[in-house]
Amino acid sequence: MRLFANRDYRLLFGAQVIALFGTGLTTVALGLLAYDLAGPNAGTVLGTALAVKMVMYVVIAPLAAAYVDRLPRRTLLVTLDVIRGAVVLALPLVSEVWHIYVLIGLLQAGSAAFTPTFQAVIPDIVTDESHYTRALSASQVASTMESLLSPVLAAVALTFLSFDRLFLGTSAGFLLSALLVLSARVPNARPSAHTKAWDKAASGIRTFLRTPRLRGVMALNLVVAAAGSIVVVNTVNLVRDELGGSQSDVARMLAASGAGTLVAALVLPRLLDRVPARTVMTTGAGVLVAATAAAVTLSAAGLATWTGTAVIWAVIGIGMALIITPTGKVLRASVGRDEIPGAFAAQFSLSHLAWLLTYPVAGRLGTQAGLTAAWTVLAALAATGAAAALLLWPRHEEAATKTRSTVVASSSATGPASAPPSGPGPTTPARPVGDAPATDRSGLTRAA
């Protein structure tokens, strides 16, 4: 709560949360719009649109992180919100499928640039080192909460409104986000002339590739994306065509997955105090592999029911939470303080790269070959990711991660002068907050 006593951070965090939920509600409404335009081919349309989203996140986010210190940041954040609000306002007016792809490309390009810009501002307005780490974690938690609560909010809204009204609401949300940014003091960063933009964009990726436990996280990203794509892409056609449900039923089925994530998220904090993150995350991978296999079995046997589907969707939500929730802890325990922003930025891009692979499988293959074939491929990808995580993340690193997490927590409580060793590979010792200029502490843009 001391973190949120900072007025500027509170305003900017509120802007991020509102923008995140705007994007989440747009995704739900987009699925219904795709069904309205394409009917049985909605899976292909939605899968392609979401693949466009992932391309923007994978390509634009690292570049935005590398160049954001050369632009007026408050102006950029406000402009991105206004652009996204205008794009969402135009979505209900589309009459052709390709219109969706163009508008989604613009919308997600704005979102991909907003997140690294927001994260680059954090170290300049949150000057306490321990609060800075918590601020990064709060940003990740907000992204997780958006994915599980957006379907719930959409289910409530669709009880009273048609899906095209959701676009109007999310457009207003983006404008509110822009107003919050305007109300905050957002200092501009001085650009660094000593580091190439590509080096800044690639350093976080290099950290992942050279760190065994982070290579395991990359594999687990594939498990999450494979199982999550079944829910995000195929729920519309499953509910509308096979179960004969309504628009509200689509949102309710999505909410079942969100409820599973919420239940797990409430239990996990205490569990992670006693159980190593690797154990929790690999267990989550096993849960997702089992859930996708169950989905394939029911679909192949033609036994899909409301109750059975809702249970599987909820289990998928639980498994995703088991992997996603401890990720921030693993990132912080794997790198030095100066590398934390770059690690978070790299995880942002790499996790979306996994979704870029799985979205087209769920969408296009699901439409052309049927849900059973698509889910079989996705289940195989989930199993591959789970097996790779066990191989890439050695068991003996469980104790190392847990020990380092304890040291990091201890150093956060006593101040940055007691910062722990920075993990694998040579790193630069952490300096006291007061010794670091604002541009150095906005290292997320440089490290990314």
N, C-alpha and C positions, 0 to 999 in steps of 0.2 A: 504493500500500500504506500510505502514511502516513495516508491518509484512513480506512482500516479499522483503524488503531490506536486510533481513537476508539471506546471501548467502547459508548457509548450509540448512536452512529450504526451501529456494527456490528450491534447487537441489533435496531435498528429496520429496518435494511436487510434483515436476515435475515427479519424478520417480513413485510416487503413481498414478498420473493421467494417465500416459502412461500405467502402468500395469492394471489400471481399464478399460481403453478403450480396451486393449488387451483382457481382460476377456469378455467384452461386445461383441466385434466383434466375438470372438470365439463362444459365445452363439448363435448368429445369424447364423454363418456358420455351427454350430453343428445341428441346426434344418434342414438345407438343406441337410447335410450329412445323417441325420437320414432318411429323405424322400428318398434319393438316395438308401439307403440300405434296408429300410423296406416298402416303399411305403405307403399304407393305414394305416399300423401299426406305422407310424412315431410318432404319438402322444404318444404311449406307450413307445417307445424308448426314446424320448425326455423327457417325464415326469419322467421316471426312472433315466435317466442321471442327470436331475436337482435335483431329490430327493437325489441322491448320493452327489451332490454338497452341498445340505443343511445339510446332515448328517455331512459332513466334517466341515462346518461352525459352526454347533451347538456343536460338540464334540471337535474339535481341537482348535477353536479360544479361548475359555476360558482357556484351558490347556496351549496354547502358551502364553497367557497373564500372566499366573501364573508363568511360568518357564523362560520367555524370559530374565529376569535379570541375569540368570545364564550362558548365552551364549554370545559369541562375536557378537554384534548386526550387525555390517556392514557386516561381513562375512556371517551371517545368511541371511540377506536381499539379498545379491548378489547371494548366493546359491539358494534361493527360486526363484529368477528371472531366473536363468540359467535352473533350473529344469523345470519351466513352459514353457520356450521357447523351450526346447527339446521335451516336451510332445506335445505341439501344432504342432510342426514340424512333429510329428509322426501321428497325427490324419488323414491327407489325405491318409495315407497308409493302414488304417484299412480295413479289408475285412469281419469281423464278428461283430455282434452287441455287443457281450460281450467285444470286444476290446475297444469299446467306453466307457463302464462303468469303466474299469480299468484305462484308460488314464484320464478320467474325474475325477476319484477319486484322482489320483496323482496331476492333475492340481489344483483342488479346495483345496486339502490339503495344497498346497503351498500358495494359495491365503488366506486361512483361517489363516495361520501362519503369512503372510506378514502384514496384517492390524494391529493386536495388537502390532507387533514388531515396525512398523512405529509409531504408536501412543505412544508407550512407550518411543520413542526417543524424541518426541516433547518437553517435559518439560526440557530436558537437553540442548536443543539448543535454545529454546525460553524462556528466563528467565524472561521477563516482564509478570506479572500476567494477565493483560488484553489481551495482545497478545496471551498468552497461550490459553485462552478461545476461542479467535477468530480462532486460529489454529485448535482446535478441531472442530469448526463449519465448517471451510473451508474443512476439511477432509470429513465431512458429505455431504457438498454441492457437492464436487467432486463425491462422490458415486451416488448422485441423478442425477447429470448432465450426468454421464456415462450412466445411464439407459435410459435417453431420447435422447441422441445424438448418441449413438452407432448404433441404427437402421437407423438413418439418414445417417451416414457415410457409413454404409453397403449398403444402397440403392444406394448411389453415386458410391461406389466401384463396386457393382455388375452390374452396367451399362456397365462397361468396362472389368470386370474380371469375371472368373468363381469362384464359392464359395470356391474351394480348394485353390485358390490364396490368399484368405483372411487369411488362416492359416499361409501362409508364411509371410504375412505382420505383423500379430500379434506376431509371433515368433521373428521377428526383433525388434518389440516394446519392448518385454520383455528384450532382450539383451541391448537395449538402456537404459531401466530403470536401469539395473545392472550397466551400465557405469556411470549414474548419481549418483547412490549410492556410487560408488567408488570415485567419485570426491568430495564427501561431507565428512566432519569430523563428525563421528558418535561415540560419547563416549560410552564406555561400562559402565554398571551399576554394582555396588557392590551388590551381593545377600544379601538378608535379612535372617538372621538365626532365627528370632523371630516370623515369621508368616508362618503357614502351607500353602502350595500351594493351597490346597482345599479351605481354608478360603478366600484366595485372589480371587479364581475363583468364589466363591459363594456370596461374599459380595454385589456385584452389583445386583444380582438376589434378595437377601433379601431386598435391598432397594426398588426394584420394588414392591415386595409383600406387604410391609408395608405402601406404599404411595398410597393413593386413586387415585390421578390423573395419577400416573404411571401405576396403574392397568388398568385404562381407556386406556392408550396408548397401553398396551398389547392387549386389545380387538380390538383396531383399527388396530393393526398389522394384525389381522386375516381378517379384511375387505379388507385391501390393498392386501394381499396375494390371497384371493379368487377371486377378480376381476382381479388382475394382471396375475394370472395363466391362465385365459381364453386367454389373449393376448399372453403371452409368449409361452405357450404350443400348443394352438390350431390354431394359425394363419396359420401355415404351411399347415395343412390338409384342413382348411377352404378355403384358397386361391387356393391351387393347385387342390384339388379334387372337391370342390363345386362351386367355382367361375371360375375355369379353368385358373388361372393366372400362371405367370412365377416366376422364382427365384427372379427377381428384384421386382415383385409385392408383394412378401412376405415381403421384406424389406420395401417397401413403405407403406404397411399396418401397419407394426410395427412403422414406422415413424409417422403415423397419431396419434398414442397414444403418442409418444414422443412430437409431436407438441402441443398437448393439455396440457401436463405437462409443456412445456416451456412457453406457454402463461400464464398459472396460476402462474408459478414461477416468471414471470416478474411483475405481479400485486400484489402478496401477501405481499412483504415487507412493502409497504405503508398501505395495508389493516390491517396488524397485528399491526400497530401502533395505530389503532383506535378500532379494534374488538378483544375481548379476544380469545386466542388460542383455548379454548374449543369450542367456537361457530364455528370457522373456521373448526376445525377438525371434529366435529360431522356433520357439513354441508357436508363436503367431504364424510363422511360415507354415508349420505343420497344420495348423487350423485352417489356413486358406487353401492349402493343397487338398485337404479332406473336403472342404466345402465345395470347391470347384468340381471335384470328382463326384460328389453327391448331386450337383446340378446336372452334370453330364448324364448320370445314371437315370435321374427322373425324366430328363428330356428325351433320352433314347427310348425309355419305356413308355413314353406318353402319359406319365403319371403326375405331371405338374398340376398342383392345386394351389389355392390361395394360401392355405396354412403352411404347406410344405415349402413353397417359394419364400414366404415371409420368414420362416425359420432359417432357411439357408442364407437369405439376405442379411439377417441379423448376425448370423455366425460370421459371415464375411466382414461385417462391420467390426465385430470383436477382434478378428484376426488382424485387420488393418490397424486397429488401435494398438494392439500388442507390438506391432512393428514401428509405427509412426511415433508414438508417444515417447519411447526411450531414445529416439534418434538424436535429439538435441543433447542429451546427456553424453552419448557416445562421442559426438563431435567435440564437445568441450573437453572430454577426457583424452582425446587423441592428439590434440595440437596445442601449441603454446598460445598465450593470450593474443599475441600479434597476428596469429593465423586464424583465430576463431571466425572473424567476418568472412575471410576467404573460404573457409570450410562450409559455412552456412550458404554462401552464394553458390558454391560448387554443388552442394546437395540439391539446391533449388533447380539447377539446370539438369543434373544427372537424373533426378527423379522424374522430371518431365520428359526426358529422353526415353525412359522406359515406357511411359504412357504413349509416346509417339509410335512405339512399336506395336502396342497392344490395341489401341483404339481402332486402327484399320482392320485388324483381325476380327474384332467383335462386330464392327459395322459392315464392312464389305463382304467378308466371308460368311457372316451370319445371314446376310440377305441372299447371297448367291447359293450357298450350300446348306443353309439351315442353321438353327441355333445349336443343335447337337454337335455338328462338325466344328463350328467356331469355338464352342466351349471346350471341346476335346483338345484343340490346339492350345487354348489359353490354360487349360489344366496342365498340359505338358510343359508350357513355359513356366508356370508356377512351380512345378516340381523341379524343373531344371534350376530355377533361381534358388530354391530352398537347398538343393544339394550343393550348388556352388557356394552358397553362404557358409555351409558347414565346413567346406574345404578351405575357403579363402580366409575365414576368421578362426584361427586356431583356438582350441579350448583353453590352452594355457594363458591366453590373453584375457580371459574372464577376470582373473584375480588382478591383473595389471590395470584393467579398465576401472574396476571397483576401487582399487587403491588410489589411483590417480584422481577419480571423482571425489574421494574423501579429501585429498590434499587440496584440490581446487576449491571445494566448499570451504575448507579451513582458511585458505588464503584470501577468499572473498570476504570472510568475516573479519580478518585481521588487517586487511589492506593489501595493496598491490606489491608492497615491498617484500612480502613473503611468497611471491609467486612461485609455483612449482616448476620443475624442469619441463621443457616444452615438448616432450614426447619424442617420437621417432625422428631421427635426422637432426642436423644442426639447425638451431634457431637463434633468434636474437632475444636476450633477456628482456623481460618486461620492465618498463620504466614507470616511476610514479606518475600519476595522472597529470600533475602540475607541470612536469617536464616535457610533456608531449604537446607539440603544436596541434591546432585543430585539424590541420590537413593530414597530419600523421595518424590521428585517431580516427579519421574517416577512412581507415584502412580497408573497409569492406570494398570500396570501389577499386582500390589498388590491388588488394590481395585477390579480388575476384578476377 
